[in-house]
Amino acid sequence: MSARSRAAWPLVAVFTAGYLAAYLLPTVVGRLSAGLGLSPTQAGLVGSTLLLSSATAGFTLASRVERHGPRRLARLGLLLAITGYGGAALTTLVPLVVAGAVVGGLGSGTATAVAAAGIAAQRDPHRASTLGLLSVSATAGALYLTIPHLGGGHATPLAAIALVAALVWPATRRLPDAYDSGRPVETVETTGVRLPHRRSGTVLAATMLCWSLAQNALWGVSGRIGLTQAGLTEVTVGMVFAAGLGAGLLGVLGAGALGARLGRAVPIGAGTAIIGCCIVASSSARDLVSFASGEILWNVFYPVVLSYLIGLSASLDPRGRWAVLAGSASSLGVACGPLTGSLLSEYAGYRGMGLVLCTLLLLIAVPLTAVALHTAGRPLVPGSIRRRGGAAAAVAAGRAGASSALLPQIGVPEQEVAEIPISSRARRRRKVLAS
């Protein structure tokens, strides 16, 4: 078994530990407000500080995962998460809680960077990201059902994140010392310092920041919408969130089954537009039915689009640098989300907030779709097998049971054909030999 196969499930575990804080953000912010006497804006600011710390770790480690080693960095990230979140759960002093959230956020960001680099090194990044989203959605859903029954206060959700990080620790033993993408290197840019696909990667990172900001602006205040505007209890809101995450599991399974049949542009562009409509529905909810419908539909499409975005960023660089940079930009958007949602809802109301976020998503759907189309490559057509590998590829394609790694793949960009100038003397010599 290759190193990539052995590291697949440990990567999923580390991915879960890194992403869990963002998934539990509504209950963390709500418990900080209720348990520590913070205002909604102050609690949202603490949540943003946590996620900003996570994004900072990701930007710092974007090109350093291989240098320091995935196993070592994963263990460092999990240790910071256990210490930070665990320490914040054990105190009621607001400055210490904030300090613990910052340390825990650094741990989450470190774990996420390791997982993102490892996913980019997989033969099928979309499948690996789908497994990670399935795992973190299932874990968060189980916690949303459990946390309301474990008492109030801010300690419970933070302690849950620390506990998951501790449970993931043994899986780091199976992480490799370095990732090997196993993909053919076509240019010097993939091995040198310079990043490939700089323009597409920059646009993708910038739009993922805005995309994640819109998602988490709603996610950060969803608990308050359910409690105050829809008039639900905390247990009922937790059940709605769990149902939404369960529906998200079905969405991710559907994305995994769909794979690349529709490419990336259609799921990303159309999915982002649908998410915008779901945000308007959820932010306008006045009762259980409307609140649950908006949240569940939103949670169905959110992880689907996110899985394609992660796969798209991983495809830009087999070393995983764009995956980490785009993921960190997404974390920065996640960090700004709670504060943005709190401010928009305070000054424009929940419905006004939903309309603003929907407009933002519709605007960024255009460049996201353009990047997906630009980097998708042309489909394999008759005759292209010759341009991809000559006779050897044709023989491999004709063999029964040939390895898929040897065959030209649908949607992979074709190799460029370089023109070689031939002198007039060489042309005359060819004519003489031919005659």
C-alpha positions in Angstrom: 0.0 0.0 0.0 1.3 3.4 -1.0 2.1 6.2 1.5 -0.9 8.2 0.1 -3.3 5.3 0.8 -2.0 4.7 4.3 -2.3 8.5 5.1 -5.9 8.9 3.7 -7.8 8.2 6.9 -5.4 9.9 9.3 -5.8 13.0 7.0 -9.5 12.8 7.4 -9.1 12.6 11.2 -6.8 15.7 11.2 -9.1 17.5 8.8 -12.0 16.9 11.3 -10.1 18.2 14.2 -9.0 21.3 12.3 -12.5 22.2 10.9 -14.6 21.4 14.0 -14.2 24.8 15.7 -15.7 26.5 12.6 -18.6 24.0 12.5 -19.4 24.5 16.2 -19.2 28.3 15.9 -22.9 29.1 16.5 -23.0 27.3 19.8 -19.6 28.6 20.9 -20.6 32.2 20.2 -24.1 31.7 21.8 -22.6 30.1 24.9 -19.9 32.8 25.2 -22.7 35.4 25.2 -25.0 33.6 27.7 -22.4 32.1 30.0 -19.9 35.0 30.3 -22.4 37.9 30.0 -20.9 39.2 26.7 -23.0 41.1 24.2 -23.7 39.4 20.9 -21.2 41.7 19.2 -18.5 40.9 21.8 -19.2 37.2 21.6 -19.0 37.4 17.8 -15.7 39.2 18.1 -14.2 36.4 20.3 -15.4 33.9 17.7 -13.8 36.0 14.9 -10.5 36.2 16.9 -10.4 32.4 17.3 -10.9 31.9 13.5 -8.5 34.7 12.6 -5.9 32.9 14.6 -6.6 29.8 12.7 -6.3 31.6 9.4 -2.9 33.1 10.5 -1.5 29.7 11.1 -2.6 28.6 7.7 -1.0 31.5 5.9 2.2 31.0 7.9 2.4 27.3 7.0 1.3 27.5 3.4 4.7 26.4 2.0 6.3 24.9 5.1 4.3 21.7 5.6 6.8 19.5 3.7 9.8 21.3 5.3 8.7 20.6 8.9 7.0 17.3 8.2 3.2 16.6 8.3 3.4 14.3 11.4 5.3 16.8 13.5 3.1 19.7 12.5 -0.1 17.7 13.0 0.9 16.8 16.5 1.9 20.4 17.3 -1.5 21.6 16.0 -3.5 19.1 18.0 -1.4 19.9 21.2 -2.2 23.6 20.7 -5.9 22.8 20.2 -6.0 20.6 23.3 -4.2 23.2 25.5 -6.0 26.3 24.1 -9.6 25.1 24.0 -9.2 23.0 27.2 -7.7 25.9 29.1 -10.5 28.3 27.9 -13.1 25.7 29.1 -11.6 25.7 32.6 -11.9 29.4 33.3 -14.5 32.1 33.4 -12.1 35.0 33.2 -12.8 36.6 29.8 -9.1 37.5 29.0 -8.0 33.9 29.7 -10.9 32.6 27.6 -9.8 34.8 24.7 -6.2 33.8 25.1 -7.2 30.1 25.1 -9.3 30.6 22.0 -6.4 32.2 20.2 -4.1 29.3 21.1 -6.7 26.8 20.1 -7.3 28.6 16.8 -3.6 28.4 16.0 -3.9 24.6 16.6 -6.9 24.3 14.4 -5.2 26.3 11.6 -2.1 24.1 11.8 -4.1 20.9 11.6 -6.1 22.3 8.7 -2.9 23.2 6.8 -1.5 19.7 7.2 -4.8 18.2 6.0 -5.0 20.6 3.1 -1.5 19.8 1.9 -2.2 16.1 2.3 -5.5 16.3 0.4 -3.7 18.0 -2.5 -1.2 15.2 -2.7 -3.9 12.6 -3.1 -4.6 11.0 -6.5 -8.2 12.2 -6.2 -8.4 15.4 -4.1 -12.1 15.8 -4.4 -12.7 12.3 -2.9 -10.4 13.1 0.0 -12.1 16.4 0.7 -15.5 14.7 0.5 -14.4 12.1 3.1 -13.2 14.9 5.4 -16.4 16.9 5.1 -18.4 13.8 5.8 -16.4 13.2 9.0 -16.5 16.7 10.4 -20.2 17.0 9.5 -21.1 13.8 11.3 -19.0 14.8 14.3 -20.5 18.3 14.6 -24.0 16.9 14.2 -23.5 14.4 17.0 -22.2 17.2 19.2 -25.1 19.5 18.4 -27.4 16.7 19.7 -25.3 16.1 22.8 -24.1 19.6 24.0 -27.6 21.0 25.0 -28.0 18.0 27.4 -24.7 18.6 29.2 -25.5 21.8 30.9 -25.1 25.5 30.1 -22.0 27.7 30.1 -19.2 28.2 27.6 -17.1 25.3 28.7 -19.0 22.4 27.0 -18.4 23.2 23.3 -14.8 24.3 23.9 -14.1 21.1 25.9 -15.7 19.1 23.1 -13.3 20.5 20.5 -10.3 19.8 22.8 -11.6 16.2 23.3 -11.9 15.5 19.6 -8.3 16.8 19.1 -7.1 14.4 21.8 -8.9 11.5 20.2 -7.3 12.3 16.8 -3.8 12.3 18.3 -3.1 8.5 17.8 -3.9 8.8 14.1 -0.9 11.1 13.6 1.4 8.0 13.9 0.3 7.0 10.4 1.0 10.3 8.8 4.1 10.4 6.5 7.2 12.5 7.0 6.5 14.1 3.7 3.8 14.1 1.1 4.3 12.6 -2.4 1.7 13.7 -4.9 2.5 10.9 -7.3 1.5 13.2 -10.2 3.6 13.9 -13.3 5.5 17.2 -13.0 5.1 19.1 -16.2 6.8 22.4 -15.5 9.5 23.9 -13.5 7.0 25.9 -11.6 5.7 22.9 -9.7 9.1 22.1 -8.2 10.5 25.6 -7.9 9.6 28.4 -5.5 7.2 30.1 -7.8 3.5 29.1 -7.6 1.8 27.8 -10.7 -1.5 29.3 -12.0 -0.9 32.6 -10.0 -3.8 34.5 -11.6 -6.4 31.8 -11.1 -5.1 31.0 -7.6 -5.3 34.6 -6.5 -8.8 35.0 -7.8 -9.9 31.8 -6.2 -8.4 32.7 -2.8 -10.0 36.2 -2.9 -13.4 34.8 -3.8 -13.2 32.0 -1.3 -12.6 34.6 1.4 -15.8 36.4 0.4 -17.7 33.1 0.0 -16.7 31.8 3.5 -17.5 35.2 5.0 -21.0 35.1 3.7 -21.6 31.5 4.9 -20.3 32.2 8.4 -21.9 35.6 8.8 -25.2 33.6 8.8 -23.8 30.6 10.6 -22.5 32.8 13.4 -25.9 34.3 14.1 -28.1 31.3 13.2 -28.5 30.3 16.8 -29.7 33.8 17.7 -32.1 33.8 14.7 -33.6 30.6 16.0 -33.8 31.7 19.6 -35.0 35.3 19.2 -36.6 35.7 15.9 -38.1 32.2 15.4 -38.8 31.8 19.2 -37.3 28.3 19.6 -35.5 26.7 22.5 -31.8 25.8 22.5 -32.7 22.1 22.3 -34.9 22.7 19.3 -32.2 24.8 17.6 -29.6 22.2 18.3 -31.9 19.6 16.7 -32.3 21.7 13.6 -28.6 22.2 13.3 -28.0 18.4 13.7 -30.7 17.7 11.1 -29.0 20.3 8.8 -25.6 18.7 9.2 -27.2 15.3 8.6 -28.7 16.6 5.4 -25.3 18.0 4.6 -23.9 14.4 4.8 -26.4 13.4 2.1 -25.2 16.4 0.0 -21.6 15.4 0.4 -22.4 11.8 -0.5 -24.2 13.1 -3.6 -21.2 15.2 -4.6 -18.9 12.2 -4.2 -21.2 10.1 -6.3 -21.5 12.9 -8.9 -17.7 13.4 -9.0 -16.5 15.2 -12.2 -19.5 14.3 -14.4 -20.6 17.9 -14.5 -17.2 19.3 -14.1 -16.5 21.9 -11.3 -18.1 25.0 -12.8 -21.7 24.0 -12.7 -21.7 22.7 -9.0 -19.7 25.8 -7.9 -21.6 28.5 -9.8 -25.1 27.1 -9.5 -24.6 25.9 -6.0 -23.4 29.3 -4.8 -26.5 31.0 -6.2 -28.7 28.4 -4.5 -26.9 29.0 -1.2 -27.6 32.7 -1.5 -31.4 32.0 -1.8 -31.2 29.7 1.2 -29.5 32.4 3.3 -32.4 34.8 2.6 -34.9 32.1 3.6 -33.1 31.2 6.8 -32.6 34.9 7.9 -36.3 35.7 7.3 -37.5 32.7 9.4 -40.3 33.4 11.9 -41.2 29.9 13.0 -39.8 26.4 13.2 -40.8 25.3 9.7 -39.3 28.2 7.9 -36.1 28.2 10.1 -35.6 24.5 9.7 -36.2 24.6 5.9 -33.7 27.4 5.3 -31.0 25.9 7.5 -31.4 22.3 6.2 -31.4 23.4 2.5 -28.4 25.6 3.1 -26.5 22.8 4.9 -27.3 20.5 1.9 -25.6 22.7 -0.6 -22.8 24.3 1.5 -20.6 21.2 1.9 -21.2 20.2 -1.7 -19.8 23.5 -3.1 -17.1 23.5 -0.5 -15.9 20.1 -1.6 -15.6 21.2 -5.2 -13.8 24.4 -4.1 -11.3 22.4 -2.1 -10.7 20.1 -5.0 -10.3 23.0 -7.4 -7.7 24.7 -5.2 -5.8 21.4 -4.8 -5.7 20.9 -8.6 -3.8 24.2 -9.0 -0.7 22.9 -7.4 0.2 19.2 -6.6 2.4 20.4 -3.7 -0.7 21.8 -2.0 0.4 25.4 -1.7 -2.7 26.8 -3.3 -4.8 24.4 -1.3 -3.3 25.8 1.9 -3.4 29.4 0.8 -7.0 29.2 -0.5 -8.0 27.3 2.7 -6.4 30.0 4.8 -8.2 32.7 2.9 -11.4 30.8 3.5 -10.5 30.7 7.2 -10.0 34.4 7.1 -13.5 34.8 5.7 -14.7 32.4 8.4 -13.0 34.6 11.0 -14.7 37.8 9.8 -18.1 36.0 9.4 -19.4 36.2 13.0 -18.5 39.8 13.5 -19.9 40.7 10.0 -23.1 38.8 10.7 -23.5 40.5 14.1 -22.9 44.0 12.7 -25.2 43.5 9.7 -28.0 42.0 11.8 -27.7 44.8 14.4 -28.0 47.6 11.8 -30.1 46.0 9.1 -31.9 43.2 10.9 -31.7 39.6 10.1 -33.6 39.8 6.8 -31.5 42.7 5.6 -28.4 40.8 6.5 -29.6 37.9 4.4 -30.3 40.1 1.4 -26.8 41.6 1.6 -25.1 38.2 1.8 -27.2 36.8 -1.0 -26.1 39.7 -3.3 -22.5 39.1 -2.4 -22.7 35.4 -3.2 -24.4 36.1 -6.6 -21.6 38.5 -7.5 -18.7 36.2 -6.6 -20.4 33.2 -8.3 -19.2 34.7 -11.6 -15.4 34.7 -10.9 -15.6 31.4 -9.1 -17.2 29.8 -12.2 -14.7 31.5 -14.5 -11.7 30.0 -12.5 -13.4 26.6 -12.6 -13.8 26.8 -16.4 -10.4 28.2 -17.0 -8.6 25.4 -15.1 -10.8 22.5 -16.1 -9.0 21.7 -19.3 -10.5 20.3 -22.6 -12.1 17.0 -22.6 -10.5 14.0 -24.1 -11.4 13.7 -27.8 -10.6 11.1 -30.5 -7.0 11.5 -31.4 -5.9 13.2 -28.2 -4.5 9.9 -26.8 -1.7 10.2 -29.3 -0.9 13.7 -28.1 -0.9 12.5 -24.5 1.4 9.6 -24.7 1.9 8.3 -28.2 1.8 4.6 -29.0 2.7 3.6 -25.4 -0.5 5.2 -24.1 -2.6 3.7 -26.8 -1.3 0.2 -26.0 -1.9 0.8 -22.3 -5.5 2.0 -23.0 -6.2 -1.1 -25.0 -5.1 -3.6 -22.3 -7.7 -5.1 -20.0 -7.1 -4.1 -16.4 -4.7 -1.4 -17.2 -4.0 0.9 -14.3 -6.0 4.1 -14.4 -2.8 6.1 -13.6 -1.4 5.1 -17.0 -4.5 6.2 -19.0 -5.3 9.8 -20.1 -8.0 11.1 -17.8 -11.2 12.9 -18.8 -10.9 16.7 -18.3 -7.1 16.7 -17.8 -5.5 19.5 -19.8 -3.8 18.4 -22.9 -0.1 18.7 -23.3 1.1 21.6 -25.3 2.7 20.8 -28.6 5.9 22.7 -29.2 6.9 23.6 -32.8 10.5 22.8 -33.7 11.9 24.8 -36.6 13.5 22.8 -39.4 16.2 24.3 -41.6 15.8 24.4 -45.4 18.9 22.0 -45.7 17.2 19.5 -43.4 14.0 19.7 -45.5 16.0 19.0 -48.8 17.7 16.1 -47.1 14.3 14.6 -46.0 13.0 15.0 -49.6 16.1 13.2 -51.0 15.7 10.3 -48.4 12.0 10.0 -49.2 12.7 9.8 -52.9 
